[in-house]
């Protein structure tokens, strides 16, 4: 193997995600900057001092993602009453997010991550399977982040139709 550069071996977990990239509970949430559905800049640092529900979803206007987004919309006042800011993230475009927001009257910000920068930082972009097909995509995951920017709880595969209730129940156990 003389003359060849050494390749760093990555540890891949069963979801085909580089385990080095996975944020963990109790640690600082990975910082990000992007734009929302209006093209306005957004950064996680803007939310220091606030509790954040940062939810990642695969695609605008798909059945499960829409159910989840609408559950958060329908319970938005309750979440705000508990001091939470809600932010959705997907790899869809600003234009797609705007249509999704308008169609379903979503009251929170949707972050566009077309370059996959944020999903990669959070370790939730990986190989998925559906109906015998293998493809790359976003794993539905929600991070509950405290006022100091630390991840307090990670909800993998949240229950779309009762996601807000799941968030509130999880926060009470922290």
GROMACS elastic network, one bead per residue, 0.5 to 0.9 nm:
[ bonds ]
;  ai    aj funct       b0    kb
    1     4     6  0.58010   500
    1     5     6  0.84167   500
    1     6     6  0.86799   500
    2     5     6  0.82828   500
    4     7     6  0.88102   500
   10    18     6  0.63812   500
   10    19     6  0.79206   500
   10    20     6  0.78632   500
   11    17     6  0.82893   500
   11    18     6  0.58163   500
   11    19     6  0.59533   500
   11    20     6  0.73364   500
   12    15     6  0.76233   500
   12    16     6  0.53196   500
   12    17     6  0.54374   500
   12    19     6  0.58407   500
   12    20     6  0.86192   500
   13    16     6  0.53581   500
   13    17     6  0.57365   500
   13    18     6  0.66355   500
   13    19     6  0.61057   500
   14    17     6  0.74797   500
   15    18     6  0.87876   500
   15   124     6  0.89496   500
   15   126     6  0.68672   500
   15   127     6  0.69026   500
   15   128     6  0.78157   500
   16    19     6  0.86135   500
   16   125     6  0.87856   500
   16   126     6  0.57846   500
   16   127     6  0.59838   500
   16   128     6  0.86029   500
   17    20     6  0.85805   500
   17    21     6  0.77885   500
   17    22     6  0.79798   500
   17   123     6  0.61965   500
   17   124     6  0.69901   500
   17   125     6  0.70466   500
   17   126     6  0.56622   500
   17   127     6  0.79112   500
   18    21     6  0.57004   500
   18    22     6  0.72485   500
   18   123     6  0.68726   500
   18   126     6  0.88154   500
   19    22     6  0.54214   500
   19    23     6  0.88997   500
   19   123     6  0.75359   500
   20    23     6  0.83532   500
   20   123     6  0.83354   500
   21   120     6  0.73592   500
   21   121     6  0.61948   500
   21   122     6  0.64783   500
   21   123     6  0.50950   500
   21   124     6  0.88393   500
   22   120     6  0.88768   500
   22   121     6  0.75794   500
   22   122     6  0.57672   500
   22   124     6  0.77624   500
   23    27     6  0.70939   500
   23    28     6  0.79481   500
   23    29     6  0.68331   500
   23    30     6  0.73230   500
   23   121     6  0.80715   500
   23   122     6  0.59963   500
   23   123     6  0.72546   500
   23   151     6  0.80305   500
   24    27     6  0.58314   500
   24    28     6  0.82732   500
   24    29     6  0.82898   500
   24   151     6  0.69215   500
   24   152     6  0.85967   500
   24   153     6  0.84227   500
   24   154     6  0.77811   500
   25    28     6  0.82596   500
   25    29     6  0.87421   500
   25   143     6  0.88549   500
   25   150     6  0.75254   500
   25   152     6  0.52203   500
   25   153     6  0.56806   500
   25   154     6  0.67401   500
   26    29     6  0.88679   500
   26   150     6  0.58823   500
   26   151     6  0.54197   500
   26   152     6  0.56286   500
   26   153     6  0.80610   500
   27    30     6  0.89840   500
   27   149     6  0.84623   500
   27   150     6  0.53172   500
   27   151     6  0.57923   500
   27   152     6  0.80331   500
   28    31     6  0.84823   500
   28   145     6  0.85378   500
   28   148     6  0.81540   500
   28   149     6  0.56651   500
   28   151     6  0.59892   500
   29    44     6  0.85605   500
   29   122     6  0.83220   500
   29   143     6  0.85281   500
   29   145     6  0.71406   500
   29   149     6  0.58863   500
   29   150     6  0.54225   500
   29   151     6  0.55308   500
   30    44     6  0.83370   500
   30   118     6  0.83135   500
   30   121     6  0.64842   500
   30   122     6  0.68518   500
   30   149     6  0.87777   500
   31    43     6  0.73001   500
   31    44     6  0.57883   500
   31    45     6  0.68067   500
   31   118     6  0.84579   500
   31   121     6  0.84511   500
   31   149     6  0.89616   500
   32    42     6  0.82090   500
   32    43     6  0.54815   500
   32    44     6  0.57559   500
   32    45     6  0.78136   500
   32   117     6  0.81888   500
   32   118     6  0.63777   500
   32   121     6  0.84617   500
   33    41     6  0.71607   500
   33    42     6  0.56764   500
   33    44     6  0.68605   500
   33    45     6  0.84858   500
   33   118     6  0.83871   500
   34    39     6  0.88101   500
   34    40     6  0.83206   500
   34    41     6  0.57749   500
   34    42     6  0.54394   500
   34    43     6  0.64383   500
   34   111     6  0.67006   500
   34   112     6  0.67213   500
   34   113     6  0.70290   500
   34   118     6  0.86716   500
   35    38     6  0.75491   500
   35    39     6  0.51465   500
   35    40     6  0.51432   500
   35    42     6  0.53425   500
   35    43     6  0.82277   500
   35    94     6  0.75653   500
   35   110     6  0.83697   500
   35   111     6  0.57941   500
   35   112     6  0.59929   500
   35   113     6  0.81871   500
   36    39     6  0.51872   500
   36    40     6  0.54513   500
   36    41     6  0.64625   500
   36    42     6  0.64578   500
   36    89     6  0.89126   500
   36    94     6  0.65231   500
   36    97     6  0.78834   500
   36    98     6  0.85941   500
   36   109     6  0.60694   500
   36   110     6  0.52242   500
   36   112     6  0.58989   500
   37    40     6  0.73814   500
   37    93     6  0.81067   500
   37    95     6  0.68224   500
   37    96     6  0.79082   500
   37    97     6  0.50794   500
   37    99     6  0.85462   500
   37   100     6  0.89447   500
   37   101     6  0.76592   500
   37   109     6  0.67998   500
   37   110     6  0.55491   500
   37   111     6  0.64794   500
   37   112     6  0.70462   500
   38    41     6  0.87818   500
   38    94     6  0.69406   500
   38    95     6  0.83255   500
   38    97     6  0.84697   500
   38    98     6  0.66988   500
   38   109     6  0.86987   500
   38   110     6  0.87955   500
   39    94     6  0.64770   500
   39    95     6  0.88267   500
   39   112     6  0.88304   500
   42    45     6  0.85495   500
   42    46     6  0.71560   500
   42   109     6  0.89106   500
   42   111     6  0.76290   500
   43    46     6  0.54444   500
   43    47     6  0.76908   500
   44    47     6  0.56140   500
   44    48     6  0.74477   500
   44    52     6  0.89581   500
   44   149     6  0.82586   500
   45    48     6  0.55419   500
   45   149     6  0.78855   500
   46    49     6  0.87779   500
   47    50     6  0.54718   500
   47    51     6  0.76285   500
   47    52     6  0.73019   500
   47    85     6  0.80101   500
   47   147     6  0.76842   500
   47   149     6  0.80203   500
   48    51     6  0.79385   500
   48    52     6  0.89002   500
   48   146     6  0.82302   500
   48   147     6  0.55031   500
   48   148     6  0.59231   500
   48   149     6  0.60111   500
   49   146     6  0.78244   500
   49   148     6  0.61436   500
   49   149     6  0.79163   500
   50    83     6  0.70379   500
   50    84     6  0.68077   500
   50    85     6  0.69892   500
   50   145     6  0.83931   500
   50   146     6  0.66599   500
   50   148     6  0.78075   500
   50   149     6  0.83649   500
   51    82     6  0.88657   500
   51    83     6  0.62143   500
   51    85     6  0.61569   500
   51    86     6  0.87670   500
   51   144     6  0.73565   500
   51   145     6  0.56844   500
   51   147     6  0.50006   500
   51   148     6  0.83984   500
   51   149     6  0.81580   500
   52    83     6  0.84296   500
   52    84     6  0.53048   500
   52    86     6  0.59200   500
   52    87     6  0.73161   500
   52   143     6  0.78726   500
   52   144     6  0.58516   500
   52   145     6  0.50079   500
   52   146     6  0.65078   500
   52   147     6  0.77340   500
   52   149     6  0.85157   500
   53    79     6  0.89694   500
   53    84     6  0.64484   500
   53    85     6  0.60615   500
   53    87     6  0.61465   500
   53    88     6  0.81827   500
   53   142     6  0.68097   500
   53   143     6  0.60200   500
   53   145     6  0.65309   500
   53   167     6  0.80239   500
   54    85     6  0.83680   500
   54    86     6  0.62440   500
   54    87     6  0.50036   500
   54    88     6  0.59677   500
   54    89     6  0.73942   500
   54   141     6  0.84524   500
   54   142     6  0.55986   500
   54   143     6  0.51193   500
   54   144     6  0.64271   500
   54   145     6  0.74819   500
   55    86     6  0.77630   500
   55    87     6  0.63062   500
   55    89     6  0.61698   500
   55    90     6  0.87334   500
   55   140     6  0.75027   500
   55   141     6  0.59436   500
   55   143     6  0.62713   500
   55   144     6  0.85321   500
   56    87     6  0.86306   500
   56    88     6  0.58628   500
   56    90     6  0.58706   500
   56   119     6  0.78714   500
   56   124     6  0.83226   500
   56   138     6  0.73183   500
   56   139     6  0.73190   500
   56   140     6  0.54298   500
   56   141     6  0.52993   500
   56   142     6  0.60540   500
   56   143     6  0.84305   500
   57    60     6  0.79797   500
   57    65     6  0.61844   500
   57    68     6  0.87121   500
   57    69     6  0.89651   500
   57    88     6  0.73340   500
   57    89     6  0.63716   500
   57    90     6  0.54593   500
   57    91     6  0.84992   500
   57   138     6  0.63738   500
   57   139     6  0.67915   500
   57   141     6  0.69826   500
   57   142     6  0.86597   500
   58    62     6  0.83664   500
   58    65     6  0.70808   500
   58    89     6  0.85371   500
   58    90     6  0.58124   500
   58    91     6  0.72056   500
   58    92     6  0.83223   500
   58   137     6  0.64812   500
   58   139     6  0.67045   500
   58   140     6  0.65060   500
   59    62     6  0.60480   500
   59    65     6  0.66236   500
   59    66     6  0.87135   500
   59    90     6  0.63073   500
   59    91     6  0.72812   500
   59    92     6  0.64847   500
   59   138     6  0.83923   500
   60    63     6  0.89049   500
   60    65     6  0.66548   500
   60    66     6  0.69686   500
   60    90     6  0.77061   500
   60    92     6  0.69316   500
   60    96     6  0.68855   500
   60    97     6  0.67032   500
   60    99     6  0.87393   500
   60   100     6  0.60833   500
   61    64     6  0.84253   500
   61    65     6  0.66109   500
   61    66     6  0.53934   500
   61    96     6  0.89456   500
   61   100     6  0.63440   500
   62    65     6  0.54419   500
   62    66     6  0.58047   500
   62    67     6  0.84987   500
   63    66     6  0.52347   500
   63    67     6  0.61887   500
   63    68     6  0.87030   500
   64    67     6  0.51356   500
   64    68     6  0.62574   500
   64    69     6  0.86539   500
   64   160     6  0.63981   500
   64   161     6  0.84142   500
   65    68     6  0.50737   500
   65    69     6  0.60657   500
   65    70     6  0.85023   500
   65   140     6  0.84942   500
   65   160     6  0.72122   500
   66    69     6  0.50260   500
   66    70     6  0.59528   500
   66    71     6  0.83811   500
   66   100     6  0.86067   500
   66   104     6  0.82001   500
   66   160     6  0.84004   500
   67    70     6  0.52309   500
   67    71     6  0.60600   500
   67    72     6  0.86849   500
   67   160     6  0.56794   500
   67   161     6  0.58172   500
   68    71     6  0.51315   500
   68    72     6  0.63722   500
   68    73     6  0.86460   500
   68   158     6  0.84192   500
   68   159     6  0.76032   500
   68   161     6  0.58532   500
   68   162     6  0.76612   500
   68   163     6  0.64196   500
   68   164     6  0.86491   500
   69    72     6  0.52274   500
   69    73     6  0.62005   500
   69    74     6  0.86985   500
   69    88     6  0.82101   500
   69   104     6  0.83752   500
   69   106     6  0.74632   500
   69   160     6  0.78558   500
   69   163     6  0.88363   500
   70    74     6  0.59454   500
   70    75     6  0.84368   500
   70   104     6  0.69799   500
   70   105     6  0.84934   500
   70   106     6  0.72503   500
   70   160     6  0.88280   500
   70   161     6  0.83353   500
   71    74     6  0.50870   500
   71    75     6  0.61899   500
   71    76     6  0.82685   500
   71   160     6  0.70642   500
   71   161     6  0.59273   500
   71   162     6  0.64947   500
   71   163     6  0.64903   500
   71   164     6  0.65657   500
   72    75     6  0.51400   500
   72    76     6  0.55585   500
   72    79     6  0.81829   500
   72    86     6  0.81871   500
   72   106     6  0.84538   500
   72   108     6  0.89989   500
   72   160     6  0.89224   500
   72   161     6  0.89778   500
   72   162     6  0.84889   500
   72   163     6  0.68103   500
   72   164     6  0.56152   500
   73    77     6  0.82181   500
   73   104     6  0.85096   500
   73   105     6  0.77612   500
   73   106     6  0.56759   500
   73   107     6  0.63999   500
   73   108     6  0.78220   500
   73   164     6  0.89891   500
   74    77     6  0.77471   500
   74    78     6  0.87372   500
   74   106     6  0.89404   500
   74   164     6  0.87523   500
   75    78     6  0.52985   500
   75    79     6  0.62884   500
   75    80     6  0.86805   500
   75   164     6  0.62496   500
   75   165     6  0.83421   500
   76    79     6  0.50536   500
   76    80     6  0.60144   500
   76    81     6  0.83581   500
   76    84     6  0.88747   500
   76    85     6  0.89916   500
   76    86     6  0.80359   500
   76   107     6  0.75663   500
   76   108     6  0.83408   500
   76   164     6  0.80939   500
   77    80     6  0.50583   500
   77    81     6  0.59158   500
   77    82     6  0.86303   500
   78    82     6  0.64127   500
   78    83     6  0.88406   500
   78    84     6  0.88932   500
   78   164     6  0.85096   500
   79    82     6  0.51537   500
   79    83     6  0.65436   500
   79    84     6  0.54050   500
   79    85     6  0.75889   500
   79    86     6  0.80533   500
   79   164     6  0.72564   500
   79   167     6  0.86416   500
   79   168     6  0.75964   500
   80    85     6  0.64184   500
   80    86     6  0.82430   500
   81    84     6  0.73517   500
   82   168     6  0.82678   500
   85   108     6  0.79360   500
   86   107     6  0.88706   500
   86   108     6  0.58818   500
   86   109     6  0.70786   500
   86   110     6  0.89421   500
   87   108     6  0.61820   500
   87   109     6  0.52056   500
   87   110     6  0.59177   500
   87   111     6  0.71809   500
   88   108     6  0.76432   500
   88   109     6  0.63212   500
   88   111     6  0.59933   500
   88   112     6  0.88415   500
   89    92     6  0.84452   500
   89   109     6  0.85979   500
   89   110     6  0.56690   500
   89   112     6  0.62616   500
   89   113     6  0.69048   500
   89   118     6  0.83204   500
   89   119     6  0.82940   500
   90    93     6  0.83632   500
   90    97     6  0.86594   500
   90   110     6  0.77139   500
   90   111     6  0.65932   500
   90   112     6  0.59069   500
   90   113     6  0.58504   500
   90   114     6  0.77695   500
   90   116     6  0.85694   500
   90   118     6  0.89061   500
   90   119     6  0.79019   500
   90   138     6  0.75768   500
   91   111     6  0.82865   500
   91   112     6  0.57423   500
   91   115     6  0.72360   500
   91   116     6  0.62209   500
   91   118     6  0.88506   500
   91   119     6  0.79654   500
   91   137     6  0.89192   500
   91   138     6  0.80325   500
   92    95     6  0.81782   500
   92    96     6  0.60988   500
   92    97     6  0.66865   500
   92   111     6  0.85512   500
   92   112     6  0.57660   500
   92   113     6  0.65846   500
   92   114     6  0.58340   500
   93    96     6  0.51336   500
   93    97     6  0.62373   500
   93    98     6  0.86218   500
   93   111     6  0.87430   500
   93   112     6  0.55151   500
   93   113     6  0.73455   500
   93   114     6  0.60933   500
   94    97     6  0.50717   500
   94    98     6  0.61394   500
   94    99     6  0.87580   500
   94   110     6  0.83592   500
   94   111     6  0.76988   500
   94   112     6  0.56260   500
   94   113     6  0.88162   500
   94   114     6  0.87666   500
   95    98     6  0.51323   500
   95    99     6  0.64058   500
   95   100     6  0.86824   500
   96    99     6  0.52634   500
   96   100     6  0.61994   500
   96   101     6  0.86220   500
   96   112     6  0.89259   500
   97   101     6  0.59934   500
   97   102     6  0.85387   500
   97   110     6  0.63374   500
   97   111     6  0.78343   500
   97   112     6  0.73096   500
   98   101     6  0.50862   500
   98   102     6  0.61333   500
   98   103     6  0.84712   500
   98   110     6  0.82735   500
   99   102     6  0.51923   500
   99   103     6  0.59010   500
   99   104     6  0.84886   500
  100   103     6  0.52386   500
  100   104     6  0.61468   500
  100   105     6  0.80564   500
  100   106     6  0.78556   500
  101   104     6  0.55264   500
  101   105     6  0.54301   500
  101   107     6  0.76652   500
  101   108     6  0.83669   500
  101   109     6  0.85500   500
  101   110     6  0.79024   500
  102   105     6  0.50145   500
  102   106     6  0.68476   500
  103   106     6  0.81062   500
  106   109     6  0.80458   500
  106   110     6  0.89363   500
  112   115     6  0.87167   500
  113   116     6  0.52623   500
  113   117     6  0.64472   500
  113   118     6  0.63300   500
  113   119     6  0.74709   500
  114   117     6  0.78512   500
  115   118     6  0.82233   500
  116   119     6  0.53826   500
  116   120     6  0.59573   500
  116   121     6  0.85438   500
  116   125     6  0.78175   500
  117   120     6  0.53420   500
  117   121     6  0.62708   500
  117   122     6  0.88302   500
  118   121     6  0.50102   500
  118   122     6  0.62420   500
  118   123     6  0.84839   500
  118   124     6  0.89328   500
  119   122     6  0.51468   500
  119   123     6  0.59989   500
  119   124     6  0.54036   500
  119   125     6  0.55409   500
  119   138     6  0.70796   500
  119   139     6  0.89258   500
  120   124     6  0.63038   500
  120   125     6  0.58065   500
  120   126     6  0.87703   500
  121   124     6  0.80041   500
  122   125     6  0.80898   500
  123   126     6  0.79568   500
  124   137     6  0.82166   500
  124   138     6  0.56680   500
  124   139     6  0.52909   500
  124   140     6  0.78274   500
  124   141     6  0.74861   500
  125   136     6  0.69676   500
  125   137     6  0.54951   500
  125   139     6  0.63328   500
  126   135     6  0.81821   500
  126   136     6  0.52528   500
  126   137     6  0.55905   500
  126   138     6  0.65233   500
  126   139     6  0.73635   500
  127   134     6  0.67335   500
  127   135     6  0.55790   500
  127   137     6  0.63144   500
  127   138     6  0.85348   500
  128   133     6  0.81920   500
  128   134     6  0.56566   500
  128   135     6  0.53999   500
  128   136     6  0.57954   500
  128   137     6  0.62812   500
  128   138     6  0.82707   500
  128   139     6  0.80628   500
  129   132     6  0.63431   500
  129   133     6  0.54082   500
  129   135     6  0.63380   500
  129   136     6  0.85190   500
  130   133     6  0.52807   500
  130   134     6  0.66766   500
  130   135     6  0.82629   500
  131   134     6  0.85554   500
  138   141     6  0.84627   500
  139   156     6  0.79335   500
  139   157     6  0.73498   500
  140   155     6  0.86975   500
  140   156     6  0.65778   500
  140   157     6  0.53081   500
  140   158     6  0.69801   500
  141   154     6  0.71420   500
  141   155     6  0.56811   500
  141   157     6  0.57139   500
  141   158     6  0.66147   500
  142   153     6  0.82369   500
  142   154     6  0.58231   500
  142   156     6  0.65759   500
  142   157     6  0.81037   500
  142   158     6  0.71805   500
  142   167     6  0.86277   500
  143   151     6  0.64477   500
  143   152     6  0.75807   500
  143   153     6  0.59667   500
  143   155     6  0.63743   500
  143   156     6  0.87562   500
  144   150     6  0.84137   500
  144   151     6  0.58229   500
  144   152     6  0.55973   500
  144   153     6  0.51256   500
  144   154     6  0.63684   500
  144   155     6  0.80626   500
  144   167     6  0.77500   500
  144   170     6  0.87718   500
  144   171     6  0.76935   500
  145   148     6  0.78950   500
  145   149     6  0.57440   500
  145   150     6  0.53624   500
  145   152     6  0.55554   500
  145   153     6  0.72734   500
  145   154     6  0.89749   500
  146   149     6  0.53968   500
  146   150     6  0.54579   500
  146   151     6  0.64686   500
  146   152     6  0.63743   500
  147   150     6  0.74360   500
  151   154     6  0.73280   500
  152   171     6  0.80348   500
  152   174     6  0.69683   500
  153   170     6  0.72630   500
  153   171     6  0.75075   500
  153   174     6  0.76484   500
  155   158     6  0.58501   500
  155   166     6  0.86306   500
  155   167     6  0.81657   500
  155   170     6  0.84865   500
  157   160     6  0.84045   500
  158   161     6  0.89092   500
  158   162     6  0.82948   500
  158   163     6  0.61165   500
  158   166     6  0.76156   500
  158   167     6  0.89254   500
  159   162     6  0.56402   500
  159   163     6  0.53213   500
  159   166     6  0.74788   500
  160   163     6  0.51707   500
  160   164     6  0.86364   500
  161   164     6  0.84626   500
  162   165     6  0.54903   500
  162   166     6  0.62685   500
  162   167     6  0.88475   500
  163   167     6  0.61814   500
  163   168     6  0.87183   500
  164   167     6  0.50431   500
  164   168     6  0.62778   500
  164   169     6  0.85872   500
  165   168     6  0.51745   500
  165   169     6  0.60691   500
  165   170     6  0.84572   500
  166   169     6  0.51929   500
  166   170     6  0.60128   500
  166   171     6  0.85808   500
  167   170     6  0.51354   500
  167   171     6  0.61396   500
  167   172     6  0.87370   500
  168   171     6  0.52047   500
  168   172     6  0.64393   500
  169   172     6  0.52857   500
  169   173     6  0.68251   500
  170   173     6  0.53560   500
  170   174     6  0.69018   500
  171   174     6  0.53564   500
